[in-house]
C-alpha cells in the first residue's frame, strides 16, 4: 500500500484513485465499494448516487471550478488537488478558499508535480495531506516545519501580529 504524509505523520494511504477508461463517460463508470477518489466530472454526473457514501473523495484539477461543490464540502471526507506543473500555484489559492470560504474540515490532499520545498507553503494554505513521488517521506515530513513564524494570515495559524 502506498504511503502519504497526513497531519504531519507518514501513514498508509487507504484511498484509491478512479480513472476513466478511454471512451468511458463519467455517467456510466461504476464506482466500486471502498475508499475511492473520483474525478470531479464523475461526482457531478453521479452526485445523487454517491452523496450518501462517506467513502468518496473528489479529485479536483487546477482548471476546475471549486464553486460547483459549495453544497457538498460539509459532507466530503477528502478533496485531492492535482498539481500538473511545478510552477502552477492555482491550487494554493483554491485550497485557501476551500478552507476559509467553505469551511472544509476534511482531508485536503496535494498530489502531482509539487516538490518537498513547497510542503510548508501548501500546509499554510490548508493542505493536510501530501502524496509525494519521493522515497524518503520521513525526511520530506521535516519540511513541514521549515517556516516557524509568518507575518501573513494563512489557513493554518493566525499571523504573528495577532498572536502578540
C-alpha positions as CSV (number, residue, x, y, z in Angstrom):
1,X,0.0,0.0,0.0
2,X,1.4,3.4,-0.9
3,X,2.3,5.9,1.8
4,X,1.5,9.6,2.2
5,X,2.1,12.4,4.7
6,X,-1.1,13.2,6.5
7,X,-1.5,15.5,9.5
8,X,2.3,15.6,10.0
9,X,2.7,11.8,10.0
10,X,3.8,9.2,7.4
11,X,0.9,6.7,7.0
12,X,-0.6,4.2,4.7
13,X,-2.9,5.6,2.0
14,X,-6.1,3.6,2.0
15,X,-7.6,5.6,-0.8
16,X,-7.6,4.5,-4.4
17,X,-8.0,6.8,-7.5
18,X,-10.6,6.0,-10.1
19,X,-9.8,7.0,-13.6
20,X,-12.0,6.8,-16.7
21,X,-11.0,4.4,-19.4
22,X,-10.8,5.8,-22.9
23,X,-14.3,6.2,-24.4
24,X,-16.0,5.8,-21.0
25,X,-18.3,8.6,-19.9
26,X,-18.5,10.0,-16.3
27,X,-22.2,9.0,-16.2
28,X,-21.6,5.3,-17.0
29,X,-18.5,4.5,-14.9
30,X,-19.1,2.3,-11.9
31,X,-17.6,3.4,-8.6
32,X,-16.8,0.2,-6.6
33,X,-17.2,-0.1,-2.8
34,X,-14.3,1.1,-0.7
35,X,-12.5,4.4,-0.5
36,X,-12.3,6.0,-3.9
37,X,-11.1,9.4,-5.2
38,X,-13.2,10.1,-8.2
39,X,-12.7,12.8,-10.8
40,X,-14.9,15.9,-10.4
41,X,-16.9,15.1,-13.6
42,X,-17.8,11.7,-12.2
43,X,-19.0,13.3,-9.0
44,X,-21.1,15.8,-10.9
45,X,-22.7,13.2,-13.1
46,X,-23.4,10.7,-10.3
47,X,-23.8,13.1,-7.3
48,X,-27.3,11.7,-6.3
49,X,-26.0,8.1,-6.2
50,X,-22.7,8.9,-4.4
51,X,-23.6,11.7,-2.0
52,X,-24.8,9.3,0.7
53,X,-21.5,7.4,0.7
54,X,-18.8,8.5,3.2
55,X,-16.0,6.7,1.3
56,X,-15.9,9.0,-1.8
57,X,-13.3,11.7,-2.3
58,X,-13.0,14.1,-5.2
59,X,-10.1,14.8,-7.5
60,X,-10.0,18.4,-8.4
61,X,-8.0,19.7,-11.3
62,X,-6.4,23.1,-11.4
63,X,-8.9,24.3,-14.1
64,X,-12.0,23.0,-12.2
65,X,-14.4,25.4,-10.7
66,X,-14.4,24.9,-6.9
67,X,-17.8,26.7,-6.6
68,X,-19.6,23.8,-8.1
69,X,-19.0,21.8,-4.8
70,X,-20.3,24.6,-2.5
71,X,-23.2,22.5,-1.2
72,X,-21.0,19.3,-0.9
73,X,-18.0,20.5,1.1
74,X,-19.6,19.8,4.5
75,X,-20.1,16.1,3.7
76,X,-17.0,15.2,1.8
77,X,-14.2,13.4,3.6
78,X,-11.4,14.1,1.1
79,X,-10.5,16.5,-1.7
80,X,-7.4,15.9,-3.8
81,X,-5.8,18.6,-5.8
82,X,-3.7,17.6,-8.8
83,X,-0.8,20.0,-9.5
84,X,0.0,19.5,-13.2
85,X,3.2,21.5,-13.1
86,X,5.7,22.7,-10.5
87,X,5.2,26.3,-11.4
88,X,1.4,26.3,-11.2
89,X,0.2,27.9,-7.9
90,X,-3.5,28.0,-8.5
91,X,-4.0,25.0,-6.2
92,X,-2.5,27.1,-3.3
93,X,-5.2,29.7,-3.7
94,X,-8.0,27.2,-4.3
95,X,-7.1,25.3,-1.1
96,X,-7.1,28.5,1.0
97,X,-10.6,29.4,-0.4
98,X,-11.9,25.9,0.3
99,X,-10.7,26.1,3.9
100,X,-11.6,29.7,4.5
101,X,-14.8,30.4,2.5
102,X,-16.3,27.0,2.5
103,X,-15.1,25.8,5.9
104,X,-14.0,22.4,4.6
105,X,-12.9,20.2,7.5
106,X,-11.9,17.0,5.7
107,X,-8.6,15.9,4.2
108,X,-7.2,18.3,1.7
109,X,-4.6,16.4,-0.3
110,X,-1.9,17.7,-2.7
111,X,-0.7,15.4,-5.4
112,X,1.1,15.7,-8.7
113,X,4.0,18.0,-9.6
114,X,5.0,19.8,-6.4
115,X,8.2,19.4,-4.5
116,X,9.3,18.9,-1.0
117,X,10.3,22.6,-0.6
118,X,6.7,23.6,-1.1
119,X,5.2,21.5,1.7
120,X,5.3,24.2,4.4
121,X,3.6,26.6,2.0
122,X,1.0,24.1,0.9
123,X,0.3,23.4,4.6
124,X,-0.1,27.1,5.3
125,X,-2.8,27.3,2.5
126,X,-4.8,24.5,4.1
127,X,-3.4,21.2,2.8
128,X,-3.0,18.5,5.4
129,X,-2.1,15.5,3.3
130,X,0.6,15.1,0.6
131,X,1.1,12.4,-1.9
132,X,4.7,12.8,-2.9
133,X,6.7,10.9,-5.6
134,X,9.6,10.8,-3.1
135,X,11.1,7.7,-1.4
136,X,12.1,9.3,1.9
137,X,8.8,10.6,3.3
138,X,10.2,10.9,6.8
139,X,12.8,13.4,5.5
140,X,10.1,15.2,3.5
141,X,7.9,15.4,6.6
142,X,10.6,17.5,8.2
143,X,9.9,20.2,5.5
144,X,6.5,20.9,7.1
145,X,8.3,22.8,9.8
146,X,10.6,24.9,7.6
147,X,8.8,28.2,8.5
148,X,8.2,28.7,12.2
149,X,6.8,32.2,12.0
150,X,5.0,34.1,9.3
151,X,3.5,37.6,9.2
152,X,0.8,36.8,6.7
153,X,-2.5,35.2,7.6
154,X,-3.0,31.6,6.5
155,X,-5.3,28.7,6.8
156,X,-3.1,27.0,9.5
157,X,-2.5,29.8,12.0
158,X,-3.1,33.4,12.9
159,X,-0.4,35.9,11.8
160,X,2.3,36.9,14.2
161,X,0.9,40.4,14.9
162,X,-2.4,38.8,16.1
163,X,-0.7,36.4,18.4
164,X,1.0,39.1,20.5
